[in-house]
Amino acid sequence: MGLTSWLVQRITAIILAAYAFLLLWKMMLHQPMSLIVWQQLFSTALIRYATLTAIIGLVLHAWIGIWTVLTDYIKPNALRLLLQLLVMVFLFGQILWGVHILWGRG
């Protein structure tokens, strides 16, 4: 993993920071925030794609961090692989859930 993991984690941190600033900026422009304003904000393509990018960035960031902790502290291979598989399934589910929230009907 090495340099690639380090670089991915730094890039995803920048993506998450940029998303946070974008969301704060949009929220400051649309005062006062209400449910209708919030729904209108997330109905725009810019915010939806930025949110999806942030979700994917968060999942990659989390995976690298959790992978590092598991490989450092869980020595039995079978247990480590099981935990990694469970984390992968969970994180993939988070991406699917995010897509459903952003583009789902209901």
N, C-alpha and C positions, 0 to 999 in steps of 0.2 A: 504494500500500500504506500508507505513512505511519502515521497514528495507529492504524489498525486492526491493523496488523502489530505495532506496539509493544505494544498492549493484549493481543493474543492471546499474544504471547511472555511477557508478565508473568503472565497468567492460567495458562498452561500450566506455567510455573515453579512457581507456587503449588500447582498440582495435583500435580506431580511431588514437591515437598517434602512435601505432605500424605500422598501414597502411601508415601513412604520412611518417614515417622514411623509410619504405620499398620502397615507391614510390620515395622518394628523393634519396635514395641510388642507385636504379636502374637507375634513370635519370642521376646521376653523372657518372655512369659506361658507359653510352651510349651517350657520347658527340661527336659531337654536336647532339642535338635532331632535328629530322626532322619528317615529317608526316610518312614516311616509318618506321623509327625507332619506333615511337610512336605506329603504328599499329602492328609491330612485338612484341613490349613489351606487348601489351594487347591481343595478340593472344596466349600467354602462359597460361597454366592452373593455375599456381601459382598466377599470377596477376589477372586473372578473378575471381577466388574463393576468393582471398583476397579483391578484390573490392566489390564483392557481400556481403561478411562478413561485410565490412565497411559500405555499404549501409544499411544493416539490423541493424547494430549497431547505425548508425546515426538516423534511423527511431525510434528505441526504445528510444534512448537518447532524441530525440525531443518530442516524445509522453509523456514521463514522465515529461519533463519540461513544456510542454504546458498544460498537465492535471493539474499540480500543480498550474499554473497561473490561469487557468479557474476555478478551484474549490476554489481558494482563492479570486478571484475578481468578478466572475459572480455569483450572488446570486440567480436569478430566475432559478429554475430547468429546465424549458422547454428550455430557451435560452442556458443554459450551455450544456444540452444534445444535442441540435441542433449543437452547435459549436463543441462539441467533435466528433459528427458523421461526420461533414464536415472535420475536421482535420484527422480523421481515414481514410476516403475515399481518401483524398489527399495523405496521407502518404503511403497507400497501393498502390496507383497509382504510387508513386515514386519508390517503389520496382519493380513493373511490368515494368516500363520504364527502370530502371537499368538493369533488366534481358534482355529486348529487345535490349538495347544498347550493352550489353556484348555478347549475343548469337544470336541476330537477324541477318537476312540476308538482308541487305539493309538499 
